[in-house]
Amino acid sequence: MDIQEREAVGKRVLIVTIIGNVILTILKAIAGFLSGSTAMISDAVHSLSDILSTVVAMIGIKISSLPADEDHHYGHGRAEAVATKILAMLIVFTGLGIGWAAVEGLIRGDYTIPGQAALWAALISIVSKEWMYRYTRKKGEEIKSNALIADAHHHRSDAFSSITALIGIAGGRLGYPILDPIAGLIVAVLVVKIGAELYWESIQELVDRAPAREILKEIARATVYTEGVINVHDIKARTHGPHVYVDLTICVNRFLPVYKGHEIAHATVDHIKKHLPEVKDVLVHVNPCVHVINEDDYHLYCNECSVLPRGELLLGFDAKERVYENRKKYRLQDNE
């Protein structure tokens, strides 16, 4: 998926969710004030934060889609992580505000029996927010947007808060009015928890967290199945918004001319990108593979490498067999 298409999908999703959140916020605010429900008013505030968070996500996707420039050589992919971090802070502060309002209600002891309007508003909110969660998460995973996925979790947190509000409102109408502010407090705890988790995820990306181990395994496999590559060593990768940047070392026949090693390195990059579209760039270092004494010795790294390579830990059995075959195949060219 190219950058323009990715941005268009993200924008379409966010516009749909903004419209839905505006309608829900107005509905819940009116129902909350008319019925005197603390839980529903808290839920309305939560929906208002959804609108703000969606705007933040939209800005993050827009900025992250900008191409590399003179000041940002790797593009603007991390703008989404920054947007996610801001979004997470909004969620946390919203939760704290909801919790404080609920605690004040409990301290005052001013319990109001919620009206029926709040009950219906909560039911409508639960169904709507669950649909928004599934829709936004699906599209976020399709375009590999952390900001959209974070926004989806915000929708899910709103669905949970509406469920809690529904329980509190129903309990209040059944003769237990204290359940309404208690429900508001539970909503606050759920909101703060989700915000804290999203904040931690954004921090991990900003400090160059490696991609999932499955991706690293595929990088290793794609490398050793590239024509001319004997083995792969020291694979390093980092996430950069929706993209992955990779550094690795390959071993090739030591008697190859420089231009041939250069061609193999380019072929390695192309092979990795073909199998892993999320890989934006690969930096390949080429090492000569030094002959081992025993031709039948099953080494997974050559003597040239003084440290245990990260690559061999990622190779499955079939890929390890491929390395063994590569050694026998490409060392036939040695003048030994």
Sequence and secondary structure as in RCSB ss.txt:
>XXXX:A:sequence
MDIQEREAVGKRVLIVTIIGNVILTILKAIAGFLSGSTAMISDAVHSLSDILSTVVAMIGIKISSLPADEDHHYG
HGRAEAVATKILAMLIVFTGLGIGWAAVEGLIRGDYTIPGQAALWAALISIVSKEWMYRYTRKKGEEIKSNALIA
DAHHHRSDAFSSITALIGIAGGRLGYPILDPIAGLIVAVLVVKIGAELYWESIQELVDRAPAREILKEIARATVY
TEGVINVHDIKARTHGPHVYVDLTICVNRFLPVYKGHEIAHATVDHIKKHLPEVKDVLVHVNPCVHVINEDDYHL
YCNECSVLPRGELLLGFDAKERVYENRKKYRLQDNE
>XXXX:A:secstr
  HHHHHHHHHHHHHHHHHHHHHHHHHHHHHHHHHT HHHHHHHHHHHHHHHHHHHHHHHHHHHTS   SS TT 
STTHHHHHHHHHHHHHHHHHHHHHHHHHHHHHHT      HHHHHHHHHHHHHHHHHHHHHHHHHHHTT HHHHH
HHHHHHHHHHHHHHHHHHHHHHHTT TTHHHHHHHHHHHHHHHHHHHHHHHHHHHHTT    HHHHHHHHHHHHT
STT  EEEEEEEEEETTEEEEEEEEEEETTS HHHHHHHHHHHHHHHHHH TTEEEEEEEEEEE   SSTT   S
S TT  S  SGGGT  HHHHHHHHHHHHHHGGGS  
